[in-house]
Amino acid sequence: MTEIPGTPATLPCGRPTAPLVEQVAEGRADDLDDHQRQCPHCRAALGEFARLWAPVVAVAADRPTAPPSLVEAALRTVRGSSDDAEYGRIESPQGHTRVAARVVVALARHLATQVPGVEVALGGLVAEGHGPVGEVVPDVEAGVTGGSTAVRITLAAAYGQDLQALGERIRVAVARGVREATGLEPVDVTVHVDDVFV
C-alpha cells in the first residue's frame, strides 16, 4: 500500500495506523489481537476504517475489477480519517465539526451514571484526578477516529443487579446519548463491572 505524506503514523495508544488499514482492507477487521480487544483507540479506528472501506467491499462483492485509482482514492480517504487522532470529525454540507475524545469520555461518564443500578465509587479514580474528592464517577476511556468512537467504561454496580442486563442498558444509553450529542457513531461500548456495592 502507498503511504500518504502527512498522515499521522500512530494512534494515541501508540499503535501505527497503516497495519489497521491493511487489516480492514484484507477483511480482517474483526480479527482483534489482545491489545485491540482492550483499546478504544484501535476499536474506533478499525470501525471507522471499515465504514470508509465498505464501498470497496460492496464493489468487490459484484466481482468487477476496481481501477487502481478507485482503490487509491479509498485508501486516501481511510488513511485521512486518522489525520487528527485525538478528535472525531463529522462532515456536513456547511463544513465540519471536530469532537475531542475527552468530550466523549465526559458524555459517556455522565450517561453511565444515569443508568439505574450503577453505583460508582472506585477509590482509585479520585486519587488519579478523575474528579473532586468525594465525587463518584466511573472510569471511562474513549477513542475517536473520523466519525466513529469506541468507549470503555469501568464501574461498580449496586448489589442484586442482573449484571448482564445492566451492561446492556449502559451500552444502549451511552451509544444513543453519544450519537445524539456528538454525531459520532459508537462502534463499540465495552462495560467492565469492577465491583458490586452492598
C-alpha positions as CSV (number, residue, x, y, z in Angstrom):
1,M,0.0,0.0,0.0
2,T,1.2,3.5,-0.8
3,E,1.8,5.8,2.2
4,I,0.2,9.2,2.1
5,P,2.6,12.1,3.1
6,G,1.3,14.0,6.2
7,T,-0.8,11.1,7.6
8,P,-0.1,10.5,11.2
9,A,1.6,7.2,11.7
10,T,0.2,6.3,15.1
11,L,-3.0,6.4,17.3
12,P,-2.8,7.9,20.9
13,C,-2.3,4.3,22.2
14,G,0.9,4.1,20.1
15,R,-0.3,1.6,17.5
16,P,0.5,2.5,13.9
17,T,-2.4,3.2,11.6
18,A,-1.1,1.5,8.5
19,P,-1.5,-2.1,9.8
20,L,-5.0,-1.3,10.9
21,V,-5.9,0.0,7.4
22,E,-4.4,-3.2,5.9
23,Q,-6.3,-5.3,8.5
24,V,-9.6,-3.8,7.3
25,A,-8.6,-3.9,3.6
26,E,-7.8,-7.6,3.9
27,G,-11.2,-8.3,5.5
28,R,-9.8,-9.0,9.0
29,A,-11.4,-6.0,10.9
30,D,-13.0,-8.4,13.4
31,D,-9.7,-10.4,14.0
32,L,-8.6,-8.4,17.1
33,D,-5.4,-9.0,18.9
34,D,-5.2,-8.7,22.7
35,H,-4.3,-5.0,22.6
36,Q,-7.2,-4.2,20.1
37,R,-9.7,-6.0,22.3
38,Q,-8.9,-3.6,25.2
39,C,-8.1,-0.4,23.3
40,P,-10.9,2.0,22.4
41,H,-8.5,3.9,20.1
42,C,-7.9,0.9,17.9
43,R,-11.5,-0.2,18.1
44,A,-12.6,3.3,16.9
45,A,-10.0,3.3,14.2
46,L,-11.0,-0.1,12.9
47,G,-14.7,0.8,13.0
48,E,-14.1,4.0,11.1
49,F,-11.8,2.3,8.5
50,A,-14.3,-0.5,8.0
51,R,-17.1,2.1,7.5
52,L,-15.0,4.0,4.9
53,W,-13.8,0.8,3.2
54,A,-17.4,-0.5,2.8
55,P,-17.9,0.9,-0.7
56,V,-14.9,-1.1,-1.9
57,V,-16.2,-4.2,-0.2
58,A,-19.6,-3.7,-1.9
59,V,-18.0,-3.2,-5.3
60,A,-15.8,-6.3,-4.8
61,A,-18.8,-8.4,-3.9
62,D,-20.0,-7.9,-7.5
63,R,-16.6,-9.1,-8.7
64,P,-15.7,-6.3,-11.1
65,T,-12.1,-5.2,-11.2
66,A,-11.8,-1.9,-9.4
67,P,-9.5,0.5,-11.2
68,P,-6.3,1.3,-9.2
69,S,-7.5,5.0,-8.9
70,L,-10.6,3.9,-7.0
71,V,-8.6,1.8,-4.6
72,E,-6.1,4.5,-4.0
73,A,-8.8,7.1,-3.5
74,A,-10.5,4.9,-0.9
75,L,-7.2,4.3,0.8
76,R,-6.5,8.1,0.9
77,T,-10.0,8.6,2.5
78,V,-9.4,5.8,5.0
79,R,-6.0,7.0,5.9
80,G,-7.1,10.6,6.1
81,S,-9.7,9.8,8.6
82,S,-7.0,9.4,11.2
83,D,-5.3,12.7,10.5
84,D,-6.2,14.1,13.9
85,A,-6.2,11.0,16.2
86,E,-7.5,13.0,19.3
87,Y,-10.6,14.3,17.5
88,G,-13.6,12.8,15.7
89,R,-14.8,14.6,12.6
90,I,-18.3,15.0,11.5
91,E,-18.8,16.3,7.9
92,S,-21.8,18.4,6.8
93,P,-22.5,20.4,3.7
94,Q,-21.7,23.6,5.6
95,G,-18.4,22.4,7.0
96,H,-17.2,20.0,9.6
97,T,-17.3,19.6,13.4
98,R,-14.4,18.2,15.4
99,V,-15.2,16.4,18.7
100,A,-12.4,15.7,21.2
101,A,-12.1,12.2,22.8
102,R,-12.4,13.9,26.2
103,V,-15.9,15.1,25.3
104,V,-16.9,11.5,24.5
105,V,-15.4,10.5,27.9
106,A,-17.4,13.2,29.8
107,L,-20.6,12.3,28.0
108,A,-20.2,8.5,28.5
109,R,-19.3,9.0,32.2
110,H,-22.5,11.1,32.7
111,L,-24.7,8.8,30.7
112,A,-23.5,5.7,32.6
113,T,-24.1,7.3,36.0
114,Q,-27.7,7.9,35.0
115,V,-28.5,4.2,34.4
116,P,-30.3,2.8,37.5
117,G,-28.1,0.2,39.2
118,V,-24.8,1.9,38.6
119,E,-23.0,2.6,41.9
120,V,-19.7,4.2,41.2
121,A,-17.2,5.0,44.0
122,L,-14.0,3.3,42.9
123,G,-11.3,4.7,45.3
124,G,-8.5,4.9,42.7
125,L,-10.5,7.2,40.4
126,V,-10.5,10.2,42.8
127,A,-6.8,9.7,43.6
128,E,-6.0,9.7,39.9
129,G,-7.7,13.1,39.4
130,H,-10.9,12.0,37.7
131,G,-12.9,14.3,39.9
132,P,-13.1,16.3,43.1
133,V,-12.7,14.4,46.4
134,G,-15.9,12.6,47.2
135,E,-17.3,12.7,43.6
136,V,-18.4,9.3,42.3
137,V,-17.5,8.7,38.7
138,P,-16.9,5.7,36.6
139,D,-13.5,5.3,34.9
140,V,-14.0,5.9,31.1
141,E,-11.7,5.8,28.2
142,A,-12.6,6.7,24.6
143,G,-11.0,6.5,21.2
144,V,-12.2,8.6,18.2
145,T,-11.3,8.3,14.6
146,G,-13.2,10.2,11.8
147,G,-16.9,9.7,12.5
148,S,-16.5,6.7,14.8
149,T,-15.8,6.3,18.5
150,A,-15.2,3.4,20.9
151,V,-15.8,3.7,24.6
152,R,-14.6,1.6,27.5
153,I,-16.3,2.1,30.9
154,T,-15.2,0.6,34.2
155,L,-17.7,0.9,37.1
156,A,-19.3,-0.6,40.2
157,A,-22.8,-1.9,40.3
158,A,-25.4,-2.0,43.0
159,Y,-25.8,-5.4,44.7
160,G,-28.5,-7.6,43.3
161,Q,-28.4,-6.3,39.8
162,D,-28.5,-8.6,36.8
163,L,-25.0,-7.6,35.6
164,Q,-25.5,-8.7,32.0
165,A,-28.8,-6.7,31.7
166,L,-27.1,-3.7,33.4
167,G,-24.2,-3.8,31.0
168,E,-26.7,-3.9,28.1
169,R,-28.7,-0.9,29.5
170,I,-25.4,1.0,29.9
171,R,-24.3,0.2,26.3
172,V,-27.7,1.3,24.9
173,A,-27.8,4.5,26.9
174,V,-24.2,5.5,26.2
175,A,-24.3,4.7,22.5
176,R,-27.6,6.6,22.0
177,G,-26.5,9.6,24.1
178,V,-23.1,9.9,22.4
179,R,-24.6,9.6,18.9
180,E,-27.3,12.2,19.7
181,A,-25.0,14.7,21.4
182,T,-21.9,14.4,19.1
183,G,-23.0,12.9,15.8
184,L,-20.2,10.3,16.2
185,E,-21.1,6.6,15.7
186,P,-20.3,4.5,18.7
187,V,-18.9,1.3,17.1
188,D,-18.1,-0.3,20.4
189,V,-19.1,0.3,24.0
190,T,-17.4,-2.0,26.4
191,V,-18.6,-2.2,30.0
192,H,-16.3,-3.6,32.8
193,V,-18.1,-4.2,36.1
194,D,-15.2,-3.9,38.6
195,D,-17.1,-4.1,41.9
196,V,-20.5,-4.6,43.5
197,F,-21.6,-2.4,46.4
198,V,-24.0,-3.7,49.0
